[in-house]
Structure formats: structure tokens, C-alpha cells
Amino acid sequence: MSDKKPPEDIVGERVLVGLQSVRISRLSTHPIPVAAGTLIAVAGQGPKDSNGAGKSSLLAQISLLHADEQWRFGSGAPAAVDLLFNSEDAGGEDRWGNADHGYLIGVFAPAVGTLDQLQAGALTVWIRIDRSRQKGPRLKLRWQDGLLLPAGDSEAEREQAANSLWQALPARAGRHDVAARDLPRTLYGEHVRCVSFLSTSVRASAAPNLLAQPLNEISERRIFEAIAALTGIDHELQQERQARRNEYDRLQEASNAESDLATWEERTQVIEDGIDARDQARQCVVEAADRWRSHIARRLYDTLQRDADIQAEIAGIDTEIEQGSRRVHELVRRVKELADDEAFTQRQQVAMSTFDRLDSVDRDLDKQVAKLQQKIEEADGLLREAERKARDADGRDEPTANQERADADAHLEKMVKAVGVAEKALSDAKAILEDAESGRDLARQQIDVLATERISAICLLDAIVLTDQQRPKWEPALWPYREAAVVDSDDLDRASALLADLPGSTLIAANLTARAGHVDLPGNAHPQYDLSGFLAALDTRVVARTNPDRVHDEAGIVTIGGFPRPVTDRAARIAAARDRVHQQSDIHQEAERKRKTAVQQVTVAERRQKGVRAAAEAVKLDRKISNLKVKDQAAQDERAKLIPELTAAAAERDEVLRLAAVRENQITFLREQKTALDKSNKGRREEIGNLRKEQAQLDLDGLKSHWDGTLESASEYLLALPDNQQSWTAEDWWEEAKNLISTAISKCFPPTASETMPREITGLLAEFSQRGPGSSTRAQAVFTPLRHALHVYLRQHEDTDQYERQQIAIQRNERRESLDAARIGHEEAVQASRAHRGALTSAIKQKLVDVAAAFDRLDMAHGGYGAWLDCAEPPPPADPTEDWDWKVTPMWRRARGRRHIPYNRRANTAQIDDRAIKLVCAAAAASGTGRPLVLVLDELGRNLGKQHRREAVALLGQIGRESGITVVGALQDDMESYAIDACGEYVKLRRSSDSSPYNEQPVVVGYDEHGPRVELLRAWLTGNEYQEPV
């Protein structure tokens, strides 16, 4: 199967009606129905509060399914990997592993319709996220018509089913899956279906979130970016930047053409300069030949004169060498006499060995004395420290001190245990008091579950008031029902169904009619809960008896009474718990005081024990010091006996060393004289050799052969030269010839064109240009062939130089024409960019006017006095990489009939956040995308007061109903009551313990006209062989 382009806009007009997560964050795999065109409130219940339940992960999943462009699909949506379950983030890296892949599943269908219409028009979209790139792209897309969700009885079964269903789905891009860069176009074509404001670590929005921080802390530039993202203007701004980029590119082309022409002119000038230089080189070659002939004539004449001088110098040097050789023989004889004295050598060896032996013994004794004295000092320091510590014994011997330490340790351990017992009792008392004060000490779990469905309930013992006369009978009678919750009799059946997952729950019906004949029944603490019917029935079943106080149930059950404090009435239970805390606190303080006293006793016993042990150590150290001093004195005495013998040996050694130095100086002096004479003779012989070598190098025969004529004709040639050249030497003529030939070569082959030099000239020039000894001779030897090679080369290039001059003129004309065309293209791009910018400016201004009108309308309709947006057209940036610096200033009236005040003026936080919500809603209402839009918001009403929160969520709900926008918002705990009153759907994510990696099944409720729709979607999504847990 070959690769093919994936289809586009497969979702069309359909909306998201259900979603399911597999191994995404800590979300459960249960399907969640979604009502379109309303406010969907997303709440959470974690182990402690709403944090950690996965609200932000659910919002990020919705924005990804709707191809929110802030995911950067063009770059592969790298942030999507952070949605996968991470065991380290969940605090369970030692229990669970990271998810290497996961699935986002969205079901799209018509916004309204029956169950059959849902099934017929449904489309199930699967997005797989891989943590590693080894399996291909990290984001892959597949889909199928109809409903296709993984089913199973547990999280593990649904995960396995998801893997199987994914493998069965076909790849939609030929042999490959649709990758991240094609996902938005494949799902929604060119339509924008989602705008999100997220301020979480899962994926933060690129556009500023107007609801995540105070509006007056956001710059005017960033406010415009937020409005542009909500209304779709940002795409048109991107196109404007592209037009500026095209204008810049055309300018670069014109600049490059101009630069290319200048560069070509530079290169051409080099060619033209080369042609001129070769003309000059031809003249230099002719002049160099004349200078070379003058050099040969002068050199031949000078060589004849030098040959006669060399012969005379060699004869004088031979005489000097003979005289020096006789003096050297005499010096050698005197050195031999001084060096062969055997008696002196033997005396020197005996003196040196005797001194070395005695000096070694003396050094060993010195080291021994130093080591003993160091040990004495160390032992003396330890003795003083031991004597100081021994004073802490306070007269105890070692057995007594050890027994006192053991008794103190045992007493301290006993006191520490007593403190631990007191701390545990105090902690338990505080926990009981806290539960009593919060009213959640009895029937807490049942009351919380009923409250989620708006069923009012109260603990039985808080609903009854007893007099002191009624306590002996009624306290034991009511005690078996202390964990029971009281509800209205009309809510009894519905409450029972809600508590089906809490086995052992007890419900008591209130407001029942009591049977006649019962007197002195307990009173009701709350008028909402009349328990006379329950109390009358209980009165019939039990009989009170005394000694001890107790009641007998007709079933044979006896409950003992005699409670020290009242068990009914919440205030009485709190007072009793508070007294218990005070009592345990006093006990804990007394135990802590005794523990500190025991610690002090242990410290004193430990000090005495160390003092006793230090006294024994002091006795041992004193004996050790005495022994060391005896050894030290013995070593010093032995060293003193050695001193006379060592002194005599040192004097003998010094004397023989002095005599040896004198003899060595005499021998050295004689040898230096001999070396100087040998060196002089060697220098004279080398000088003769150099003269003979110079004579051989004069090469008279060679010079005669180079001069084309007799010796007399060379002399005549020199006399015929001009007067100013009569004094020139052979070197002068050679330098002239060499400079002329070097000039010719540099003209023909400048450094930038040295690679064009022929191989013959290159080889000759390398030898001609050598440096060092003999370089001048080698250069003169190759001068003639080098001059000839240059002459041939220049003659061959005469025709070529003429042809190149003609071609340069033609190319110069063509390049100037290309530059004119590039300048015309740039001018056309400038005109097109200005036209596009003008149209876009009008569109931006009109869109901002529409948003401002909606902003004003919403503010007037919801408690304000009118609002507006102030915007001025900025100049376009010169740099194509910069954004067009549009700025928007929100303004509103602070009182009726007053002028508009900018948003960054001082105002209370609630007022600023209220306008921020209205501005977001106004921009969303004015977006006009043409397709159903989803607005994803995080932290709804974070900074608002009670009244403003209610208005904010009501406004969001109204926007959803009027404009068909689906608003999905995350809530904190204190926002739930306001959101439930205004939203069309309520989703609560639950996780009761950190010991579970995933959430429990979420609570999903639809309100008002969306209630039936949510139930229909729930039944449809879970009917695909899906079993809800019992």
C-alpha cells in the first residue's frame, strides 16, 4: 500500500459528546458524557482537597482533542508526552511504572438528536501518545465511524481492550498514521474549534490567560494577543507577517543582485588587472636578460682576482699550525705526572670512609633522642589531661560510678517511655476534640455522600436534646444508633440508593407521625428534623432499669448507661473533649519535666564515670614517662662519647679535600691550555679547507662557458657601460636581474592566482626563491631557463587576453539588466504588502469594535455602567521577524454617567477580575468561527468574591446557551456551589487515596434542559458491552 494524503475536516459540524482516557495522567478509564453549548463545570476531590484530582489534565485532553494550536502540532506537539501517567509525579515510583503510551478517545456526534441519530452520525477519534520516538512519531491519529470505546470490568481490562482496538484501526495516511503536523487539518480543516486559557504545568497557553492573573498586571500588548487568539485575528496577523517577509525577501534579492554586480566587477577588475600586468611583465623579461649579461661579465672579472688572493693566504696558515702542535705535546706530559699519584689517592679514600661511618652513627643517635623526647612530651600532655578529668570523680571508685551510671540510664529510659505514652494520649484527645468541633465525628461519610445530591442530613445524637432526668434511660437507648444519619422521610428511599456503596450505613426517618400514648419523650434540637415518631417506637421497645443504669431491648439486648458526660447535644460533647485535652496536656508536661531531670542525672553519672577511668589512666602514663626519660639520657650519653673521634675524622676529611682541589685546579688549567691550542689549530685547518672550497666554487671554467666571448671581450664590455654603472658589483647586477624577473612573475601570477602557474615555471621558481646557504648560487643557475619559460608563457597568452576583454564588456551589460529587474520586483512586493496591511488594519479595527460592543453589552447587562476597548493603529515593524505591535486598553465606567477609566488605574480586585471575565466572553461571542467553539478555562473565579463568583459563572453559562459555545472550566472547592447553580453539566473527578494510581469513577450530572441529554449520552457511551462496577 503506497502513502497517500490524509482527508481533511472529518469532524465537520459534529461536536464532542463523550471522551475517554487510557493511561492519561491519573484519570480513570470511565467514559464521560459531554453536553455541548453550555457551561461544563469540572470539580475535583483528592485525598485532601480538590488538588491532585486531575482537573487540569482533563482540560488539557479536551484542548488536544480539539486541535488547540497552542500544542504546536507543527513541531510534533512535544508537550503532549507530559499527559502520560508518571509514577514519580504520583509519588509511587517504587510501586508503579511509567506509562510508555496512552490514548485520548473522543466521540463526536450531532449536538442534538435521538439515540439512533447519535449512532448514525457518530465519529470516534483515537489519538495515541508514545513516550519514546523509537516507535515513530509521538502523536498518531486514527478514527472510525460510529461508537468504538474500550470496555471491561476493571482499569486493566479496559487498557488491554484499548491496545487491541488501536491495532485493529487502519492507518489513514497510506502505510503510516496521521502525524501531529497533519492532525488539525485532518480533524477540522481550516476551522478553529478551540481556544484555551491554561495556567498549569500540563500545558501552559502561549497566549496570555486573562483569567489566571489580575487584568491590570497584563500589558496592553498581551491583552491584544489574547483577544486575537479568541477571535482568530492571530492567523491574519501571521499572514501579514508573511507578506512583510515576502517584501523583505524581494528587497534582499535586489540587494543581492546589486551586491553580485559589485562582486563581479571586483572579480573582473582582477582579470583586467592581470591582463595589464602581463603586458608589463613582457617588458621586465627583456630588461632582465640585459642585466644578466652584465652580471656574468663582472663576475668573471672578479673571480680571476680572488683566485690569486687565496693561494697566498693558504701558505701563511700552514706555518702557524706547525708551531701550535709542538706546544700541545708539552702540556700533555705535565698533566700525566699530576694525575698518577697513588699514595695521595689511598689517603683520601681512608679519610672519607672513616668520617662517613662516624657521622652515620651520630645521626642515628640524634634521631633516637628526638623521637624519645617527642614521646615524653606527648605522654606528659596526656597525663595533665587525665589528671584534670580525674577531679570529676567526686571521690567515687570505679564500681560505684558504674552502678550510678546504670541506674541513671534505666531511670531515663523509663521517663522517655512515660513521655511517649503521654504524647499519644494527648494526640488522641486532640483528634477527638477536632472531630467534635467540626461536627464530623459521627456519620461523617454518609452525610458527605448525601450532600453531593443535595439531601440534607444530620447525626442522630446532634438532633436530640435530653434533660438530666432523661439521661439514665435515653442515653443507653440511643447509644446503638450513634452512627446513624437522620434524613427527611420523603428522602429516605433516594438516600438509601445513594448509600448502596457504603454497607452498614444506618438511616433514621424524621418527620414521621408519632403514635399516641407516649409522654416525656426527648426534645428535638432542630425543628427541621422531628424525631418523635422514631423516639415513640424506641420507647415501646426498651425498658429502663437501675443499679446500674441500663435499658433492656425486647430482642434481649442490654445497653449499659451511666455516661460521665452527656452524649447528645454537640456543645456538650465538645466541652467534654476539651476537658480531656486539658487533662492530658497537664500529664504530658509533668512527664516531660521528669524526663529532663533524668537526663541531667545521666550527664552527672557519665562525668563521674569518665573521671574514675581518667585517674587510672594517669597512673599508667606517669610510669611510662619515667621509663622514656631513662632511655633518653642513655642515648645522650652515648652521643657525647662519640664527639672527639668524629671531630678528628672531620678535620682529616677537610684537609684531603683541600689538597685534592688544588691538584684538580692545576690539571684543569693545563687541559684548558691544551684545548685552546687544539681549537686554534682546528680553526686554521678549517680555514684552509674553506679557502680551498671557495677556490673550487669560483668555477672559472663555468663562467668562461657562460660568457659568450674571450676574457678580453668581458673587460671591454664592462668599460663600455655608462659611468653611473661602472662601480656596480656582480651582486648589484644580479639583484637588478633578479628583481626584474621577480616583478615579471608577480605581474603574471599574483598570490590570488598562483594555482594557474604552469608546472615548469612552478618548479623553476621554487628553486629560484629558496633561502639559506647557497640559495643565491641555485637561483643564478635557474635564471636562464626561468626567463625563457616566462617568455614562452607570455607569448601564448597574448590572444587570450584580447578575447577576455571582449567577454567582460558583454557580461557587464547583462548583469546591469538583471539588477534593474530585481528592483522592479521589490517595488511590486512593497505595494502588495501595503495593500494587504491596509485591508488587515480595517479587519482588525472592525473586529475590535465588535468585541468592544459585546464587552459594553455584557457589562451593562450584568451590573456595570458600560465598557469599551481603546486601540490605535501602530506602525508596521521594519524587521519581518517582529510582531505588529497592536495594543488594546480595556476601559469601563466606574459610575453611571462617568467617563471610561483605563483598566490599569487603581480599582478593587473583584471589579478587575469581573471585567476580565466579561472581556473573555465578549471576545468569544464575537469570534464568528462558523463552527461550534470550545472555550477551555482554568481556575474559574480564582480572585473573585462571593457575589462576583456567582455572576461570573452565570455569565459563562449564558454565553454558552446564547452563542452555542461550550465553556469548560475548572473549579476550586469554594466555587462548586456557584457553578452548580449556573452550569449545564457538572463533572467531579474523585480519588480518595494516594495508594491508587488512578481516579475513581467520576460523578457526572446534567442540569435543567441538559439533564436528559447527559443521561442519554451516558447510556449510549456505556452500552457498548461496558459494565459499570457494582
Stockholm file with secondary structure:
# STOCKHOLM 1.0

chainA/1-1030         MSDKKPPEDIVGERVLVGLQSVRISRLSTHPIPVAAGTLIAVAGQGPKDSNGAGKSSLLAQISLLHADEQWRFGSGAPAAVDLLFNSEDAGGEDRWGNADHGYLIGVFAPAVGTLDQLQAGALTVWIRIDRSRQKGPRLKLRWQDGLLLPAGDSEAEREQAANSLWQALPARAGRHDVAARDLPRTLYGEHVRCVSFLSTSVRASAAPNLLAQPLNEISERRIFEAIAALTGIDHELQQERQARRNEYDRLQEASNAESDLATWEERTQVIEDGIDARDQARQCVVEAADRWRSHIARRLYDTLQRDADIQAEIAGIDTEIEQGSRRVHELVRRVKELADDEAFTQRQQVAMSTFDRLDSVDRDLDKQVAKLQQKIEEADGLLREAERKARDADGRDEPTANQERADADAHLEKMVKAVGVAEKALSDAKAILEDAESGRDLARQQIDVLATERISAICLLDAIVLTDQQRPKWEPALWPYREAAVVDSDDLDRASALLADLPGSTLIAANLTARAGHVDLPGNAHPQYDLSGFLAALDTRVVARTNPDRVHDEAGIVTIGGFPRPVTDRAARIAAARDRVHQQSDIHQEAERKRKTAVQQVTVAERRQKGVRAAAEAVKLDRKISNLKVKDQAAQDERAKLIPELTAAAAERDEVLRLAAVRENQITFLREQKTALDKSNKGRREEIGNLRKEQAQLDLDGLKSHWDGTLESASEYLLALPDNQQSWTAEDWWEEAKNLISTAISKCFPPTASETMPREITGLLAEFSQRGPGSSTRAQAVFTPLRHALHVYLRQHEDTDQYERQQIAIQRNERRESLDAARIGHEEAVQASRAHRGALTSAIKQKLVDVAAAFDRLDMAHGGYGAWLDCAEPPPPADPTEDWDWKVTPMWRRARGRRHIPYNRRANTAQIDDRAIKLVCAAAAASGTGRPLVLVLDELGRNLGKQHRREAVALLGQIGRESGITVVGALQDDMESYAIDACGEYVKLRRSSDSSPYNEQPVVVGYDEHGPRVELLRAWLTGNEYQEPV
#=GR chainA/1-1030 SS CCCCCCCSCSSTTCEEEEEEEESBTTCCSCCEECCSSSEEEEEEECSSSSTTSSHHHHHHHHHHHTTCGGGCGGGTCGGGGGGBCCTTTTTCTTTCCCCSEEEEEEEEECSSCCHHHHHHHCEEEEEEEESSGGGSCSEEEEEEESCCCCCCSSHHHHHHHHHHHHHHSCCSBTTBCEEGGGHHHHHHTTCCCEEEECCSSSCCCSSCCTTTSCGGGSCHHHHHHHHHHHHTHHHHHHHHHHHHHHHHHHHHHHHHHHHHHHHHHHHHHHHHHHHHHHHHHHHHHHHHHHHHHHHHHHHHHHHHHHHHHHHHHHHHHHHHHHHHHHHHHHHHHHHHHHHTCHHHHHHHHHHHHHHHHHHHHHHHHHHHHHHHHHHHHHHHHHHHHHHHHHGGGTTCCHHHHHHHHHHHHHHHHHHHHHHHHHHHHHHHHHHHHHHHHHTCSSSHHHHHHHHHTTCCEEEGGGSEECCTTTHHHHHHHHGGGTTCEEEEGGGHHHHHHHGGGSTTCCEEEESCCCCTTCCSCCEESSTTCCCHHHHHHHHHHEEEETTTTEEEETTSCEEECCCSSCSSSHHHHHHHHHHHHHHHHHHHHHHHHHHHHHHHHHHHHHHHHHHHHHHHHHHHHHHHHHHHHHHHHHHHHHHHHHHHHHHHHHHHHHHHHHHHHHHHHHHHHHHHHHHHHHHHHHHHHHHHHHHHHHHHHTCHHHHHHHSSSCHHHHHHHHHTSCGGGTTCCHHHHHHHHHHHHHHHHHHHSCGGGGGGSCHHHHHHHHHHTCCSTTHHHHHHHTHHHHHHHHHHHHHHTHHHHHHHHHHHHHHHHHHHHHHHHHHHHHHHHHHHHHHHHHHHHHHHHHHHHHHHHHHHHHHHHTTCSCEEEEECCCCCCSSTTSCCCCCEEEEEESSTTCCEEETTSSCCHHHHHHHHHHHHHHHHHTCCCSSCCEEEESSTTTTCCHHHHHHHHHHHHHHHHHHCCEEEEECCGGGHHHHHHHCSEEEEEECCCTTSSSCEEEEEEECTTHHHHHHHHHHHHTTTTCCCCC
#=GC SS_cons          CCCCCCCSCSSTTCEEEEEEEESBTTCCSCCEECCSSSEEEEEEECSSSSTTSSHHHHHHHHHHHTTCGGGCGGGTCGGGGGGBCCTTTTTCTTTCCCCSEEEEEEEEECSSCCHHHHHHHCEEEEEEEESSGGGSCSEEEEEEESCCCCCCSSHHHHHHHHHHHHHHSCCSBTTBCEEGGGHHHHHHTTCCCEEEECCSSSCCCSSCCTTTSCGGGSCHHHHHHHHHHHHTHHHHHHHHHHHHHHHHHHHHHHHHHHHHHHHHHHHHHHHHHHHHHHHHHHHHHHHHHHHHHHHHHHHHHHHHHHHHHHHHHHHHHHHHHHHHHHHHHHHHHHHHHHHTCHHHHHHHHHHHHHHHHHHHHHHHHHHHHHHHHHHHHHHHHHHHHHHHHHGGGTTCCHHHHHHHHHHHHHHHHHHHHHHHHHHHHHHHHHHHHHHHHHTCSSSHHHHHHHHHTTCCEEEGGGSEECCTTTHHHHHHHHGGGTTCEEEEGGGHHHHHHHGGGSTTCCEEEESCCCCTTCCSCCEESSTTCCCHHHHHHHHHHEEEETTTTEEEETTSCEEECCCSSCSSSHHHHHHHHHHHHHHHHHHHHHHHHHHHHHHHHHHHHHHHHHHHHHHHHHHHHHHHHHHHHHHHHHHHHHHHHHHHHHHHHHHHHHHHHHHHHHHHHHHHHHHHHHHHHHHHHHHHHHHHHHHHHHHHHTCHHHHHHHSSSCHHHHHHHHHTSCGGGTTCCHHHHHHHHHHHHHHHHHHHSCGGGGGGSCHHHHHHHHHHTCCSTTHHHHHHHTHHHHHHHHHHHHHHTHHHHHHHHHHHHHHHHHHHHHHHHHHHHHHHHHHHHHHHHHHHHHHHHHHHHHHHHHHHHHHHHTTCSCEEEEECCCCCCSSTTSCCCCCEEEEEESSTTCCEEETTSSCCHHHHHHHHHHHHHHHHHTCCCSSCCEEEESSTTTTCCHHHHHHHHHHHHHHHHHHCCEEEEECCGGGHHHHHHHCSEEEEEECCCTTSSSCEEEEEEECTTHHHHHHHHHHHHTTTTCCCCC
//
